[in-house]
Amino acid sequence: MIDYIKGDIAELTPASATLDVNGIGYFISISLNTYSALENKANAKLFIYESIREDAHQLFGFINKQERELFMHLISVSGIGAST
């Protein structure tokens, strides 16, 4: 499992961030809380939850470990998925 990704912010939207790490761009879905913390910053360290399914590999990024833990508790509830 990937614990975190640290790099330069190449693109930032309220729903996603692209981090440039040594020439490789990682597209990471983020929360609005994480977006607010990243605004006006040149680089970031995001704690990662990696979702691997048959049809998709997705990265979800969080500004701190506590936010990631909350996310992991929420997706453990039946009917709530990572994209929700």
C-alpha positions, -999 to 999 in steps of 0.1 A, spaced: 0 0 0 11 35 -7 13 55 25 19 90 11 29 109 -21 50 140 -18 56 163 -48 49 196 -66 13 205 -73 9 204 -111 -29 209 -111 -55 215 -84 -93 214 -85 -118 211 -57 -121 173 -65 -86 164 -75 -49 172 -74 -21 161 -98 12 158 -80 44 158 -100 69 134 -84 102 133 -104 84 137 -137 55 114 -130 21 129 -125 -2 112 -100 -39 120 -104 -54 119 -69 -90 125 -59 -92 148 -28 -118 161 -4 -129 198 -1 -110 199 32 -78 188 16 -84 212 -13 -87 241 12 -55 231 28 -36 230 -5 -48 263 -20 -19 286 -28 8 260 -21 34 248 -45 40 213 -31 22 189 -9 23 156 10 -9 136 7 -17 105 26 -31 80 2 -59 54 1 -54 32 -29 -86 16 -44 -79 -13 -68 -109 -29 -86 -112 -50 -117 -121 -19 -138 -102 9 -121 -72 18 -100 -78 51 -80 -58 71 -55 -76 91 -28 -55 117 -10 -59 134 24 -40 162 41 -35 142 73 -37 106 86 -68 114 107 -88 124 76 -77 92 59 -88 71 89 -122 87 89 -125 79 52 -116 43 58 -142 40 85 -169 55 63 -162 32 33 -165 2 56 -202 9 60 -224 -11 36 -237 11 7 -210 38 10 -183 37 -16 -150 55 -21 -164 79 -47 -193 89 -24 
